[in-house]
Amino acid sequence: MSAHSGPSNRGPLVANGPVGPAPRPVAWNPLVYNLPVYVSIATILVAFFIKTAVHQIPEGHVGVYWRGGKLLRRITPPGVHVRMPLIDTYEAIQVTMQTDKVTNILCGTKGGVSITFDKIEVVNRLKRDLVYDTIREYGVHYDRTWIYDKIHHEINQFCSSHTLEEVYISKFDQVDERIKDALQADCDRYAPGIEIIAVRVTKPTIPQSVSDNYVAMEVERTRALVALERQRVQQREAEADRIRAVAQAQRAAETSTILMQQLLAEKEAERRQAEIEDGMYRARQRARADAEHYRLLREAEALRAKLTPQFLEYSLIQAVTNNTKIFFGSRLPSLLLDTRAALRGAFAPAGGLEGEGVEVGEALAEHAARQAGGEEETSLKKTLVEQKVEEEGGEAVQGSVGDSALDEGGYLAQGG
């Protein structure tokens, strides 16, 4: 390449490459150089805004705002809120239950004794929908007007109208209720947003001398109560013993009654059983007597039916036939004929079986007795026949008649 003069667009050559053009000088800008200052100022302003404008309302509270000292109607719930810095102020007002403690309340009783209530606690609550009205009328410290100051007033009113004994002992249990009612009545009238829930009153402090007297009196009262309670216990024990004795006596009486009823039931069952057995025995005896009576009647009717001359003659023949002795003599036919004639004569006046009288009945009974007698009847007949034969001079021969019988002529014939 040929060398020539004149300007050239190439830069100077350096060791590592070509040499470029020289840098131009930069113009001075104050905004760029003061940027950190501006950022710091902005940060401070934001922090100041957050500090003064953004605020937090805790749970259980509501936010109340003032602008230039004037109470605003703006009531905010719990959470993060924004207000106008340097102009608006706010206060978190509790709307849940809170306890205000009033201490060292001095009062004088009706008798002139000074006592001190060490502490009285008032549980109250501000109604959420009446926060604006209450704060507007009585300010943020509304409870000092209607609770702290009011407690002093009500305690003094109560003490001045009661004696020490009533305040300290007999009516102490009524103090809390009376103060609660008085506070609530005034709040309902002048500050309806305040709700009194409960009042707790501690025992007042009384002078030491009076306290000693009360302690001694309480000791005596305790002894009297112990003696009275012991007496009541003894009375209850005596009453329990009496009730126990009465219960045992009633139990014994009931047991005796049950046993007596059981014995009476057993005797009644035995009596009924005896009556049933007696009835059965009488029924059996009556049935037997009726059967015997019927048998005798039927037997009598049968005997009456048999009571004929022919049957009697037949019976005579049977009796003679069964005799074990044979008599010989000239008067034997006449003896038998006389007997037959006597039997026939007994039936002749009566006209047979239909006209028989008492004599026929007696003959029938005698015949039945002879039938039942057996050997005795036969022996009696033998004796009668022997006596008859001896009177007539005949002879008797011991023997067996066998099949002998009387014939139609009245003679005794021997069979065999």
BELKASUL-V127207 format. One record per residue. RES is the residue in one letter. PHI is phi in whole degrees, -180 to 180 (none if undefined). Layout:
<<RES | PHI> <RES | PHI>>
//
This chain:
<<M | none> <S | -84> <A | -87> <H | -145> <S | -92> <G | 117> <P | -69> <S | -137> <N | -83> <R | -83> <G | -88> <P | -70> <L | -80> <V | -122> <A | -70> <N | -95> <G | 161> <P | -75> <V | -93> <G | -83> <P | -74> <A | -76> <P | -67> <R | -88> <P | -71> <V | -86> <A | -79> <W | -81> <N | -120> <P | -68> <L | -64> <V | -70> <Y | -72> <N | -101> <L | -58> <P | -61> <V | -69> <Y | -64> <V | -63> <S | -65> <I | -64> <A | -63> <T | -64> <I | -64> <L | -65> <V | -64> <A | -64> <F | -65> <F | -65> <I | -64> <K | -69> <T | -98> <A | -103> <V | -90> <H | -143> <Q | -126> <I | -104> <P | -72> <E | -67> <G | 86> <H | -130> <V | -130> <G | -93> <V | -120> <Y | -123> <W | -124> <R | -122> <G | 65> <G | 89> <K | -97> <L | -72> <L | -90> <R | -79> <R | -75> <I | -123> <T | -106> <P | -80> <P | -61> <G | 141> <V | -97> <H | -136> <V | -124> <R | -131> <M | -78> <P | -65> <L | 66> <I | -115> <D | -93> <T | -123> <Y | -139> <E | -148> <A | -87> <I | -105> <Q | -74> <V | -118> <T | -99> <M | -67> <Q | -138> <T | -116> <D | -101> <K | -108> <V | -108> <T | -119> <N | 54> <I | -100> <L | -97> <C | -149> <G | -116> <T | -79> <K | -64> <G | -85> <G | 94> <V | -89> <S | -89> <I | -130> <T | -131> <F | -91> <D | -66> <K | -156> <I | -131> <E | -105> <V | -122> <V | -92> <N | -141> <R | -153> <L | -98> <K | -72> <R | -64> <D | -78> <L | -115> <V | -65> <Y | -61> <D | -64> <T | -69> <I | -67> <R | -65> <E | -84> <Y | -124> <G | 80> <V | -66> <H | -94> <Y | -64> <D | -69> <R | -70> <T | -76> <W | -102> <I | -124> <Y | -64> <D | -69> <K | -69> <I | -63> <H | -59> <H | -64> <E | -68> <I | -65> <N | -66> <Q | -63> <F | -68> <C | -66> <S | -70> <S | -103> <H | -137> <T | -81> <L | -63> <E | -64> <E | -72> <V | -69> <Y | -86> <I | -127> <S | -69> <K | -116> <F | -66> <D | -70> <Q | -98> <V | -64> <D | -63> <E | -69> <R | -67> <I | -67> <K | -62> <D | -64> <A | -65> <L | -62> <Q | -68> <A | -63> <D | -69> <C | -67> <D | -63> <R | -84> <Y | -111> <A | -137> <P | -65> <G | -77> <I | -96> <E | -116> <I | -89> <I | -95> <A | -157> <V | -132> <R | -118> <V | -113> <T | -85> <K | -65> <P | -71> <T | -93> <I | -113> <P | -58> <Q | -63> <S | -63> <V | -66> <S | -63> <D | -63> <N | -62> <Y | -66> <V | -65> <A | -62> <M | -64> <E | -69> <V | -63> <E | -64> <R | -63> <T | -65> <R | -63> <A | -62> <L | -64> <V | -65> <A | -64> <L | -65> <E | -68> <R | -62> <Q | -65> <R | -64> <V | -64> <Q | -62> <Q | -64> <R | -65> <E | -65> <A | -63> <E | -65> <A | -65> <D | -63> <R | -64> <I | -63> <R | -65> <A | -65> <V | -63> <A | -64> <Q | -64> <A | -63> <Q | -63> <R | -65> <A | -65> <A | -65> <E | -64> <T | -64> <S | -63> <T | -62> <I | -65> <L | -63> <M | -63> <Q | -62> <Q | -65> <L | -64> <L | -63> <A | -64> <E | -64> <K | -63> <E | -64> <A | -66> <E | -65> <R | -63> <R | -63> <Q | -64> <A | -64> <E | -62> <I | -64> <E | -65> <D | -62> <G | -63> <M | -65> <Y | -66> <R | -63> <A | -64> <R | -66> <Q | -64> <R | -64> <A | -65> <R | -65> <A | -64> <D | -63> <A | -66> <E | -64> <H | -63> <Y | -65> <R | -63> <L | -63> <L | -63> <R | -66> <E | -67> <A | -64> <E | -62> <A | -66> <L | -67> <R | -63> <A | -67> <K | -83> <L | -75> <T | -130> <P | -56> <Q | -65> <F | -67> <L | -64> <E | -64> <Y | -64> <S | -65> <L | -64> <I | -64> <Q | -63> <A | -67> <V | -68> <T | -63> <N | -80> <N | -72> <T | -95> <K | -119> <I | -118> <F | -104> <F | -121> <G | 165> <S | -78> <R | -104> <L | -64> <P | -61> <S | -67> <L | -64> <L | -70> <L | -66> <D | -62> <T | -65> <R | -67> <A | -66> <A | -65> <L | -67> <R | -66> <G | -70> <A | -69> <F | -97> <A | -62> <P | -64> <A | -82> <G | 70> <G | 96> <L | -72> <E | -74> <G | -106> <E | -70> <G | -117> <V | -71> <E | -64> <V | -63> <G | -64> <E | -66> <A | -64> <L | -64> <A | -66> <E | -66> <H | -64> <A | -65> <A | -68> <R | -66> <Q | -62> <A | -78> <G | -67> <G | 73> <E | -65> <E | -64> <E | -65> <T | -65> <S | -65> <L | -64> <K | -62> <K | -62> <T | -64> <L | -65> <V | -66> <E | -63> <Q | -64> <K | -65> <V | -66> <E | -64> <E | -65> <E | -89> <G | 84> <G | -90> <E | -124> <A | -111> <V | -120> <Q | -72> <G | -177> <S | -116> <V | -73> <G | 75> <D | -102> <S | -73> <A | -158> <L | -82> <D | -89> <E | -71> <G | -84> <G | 95> <Y | -93> <L | -89> <A | -106> <Q | -97> <G | -88> <G | 126>>
//
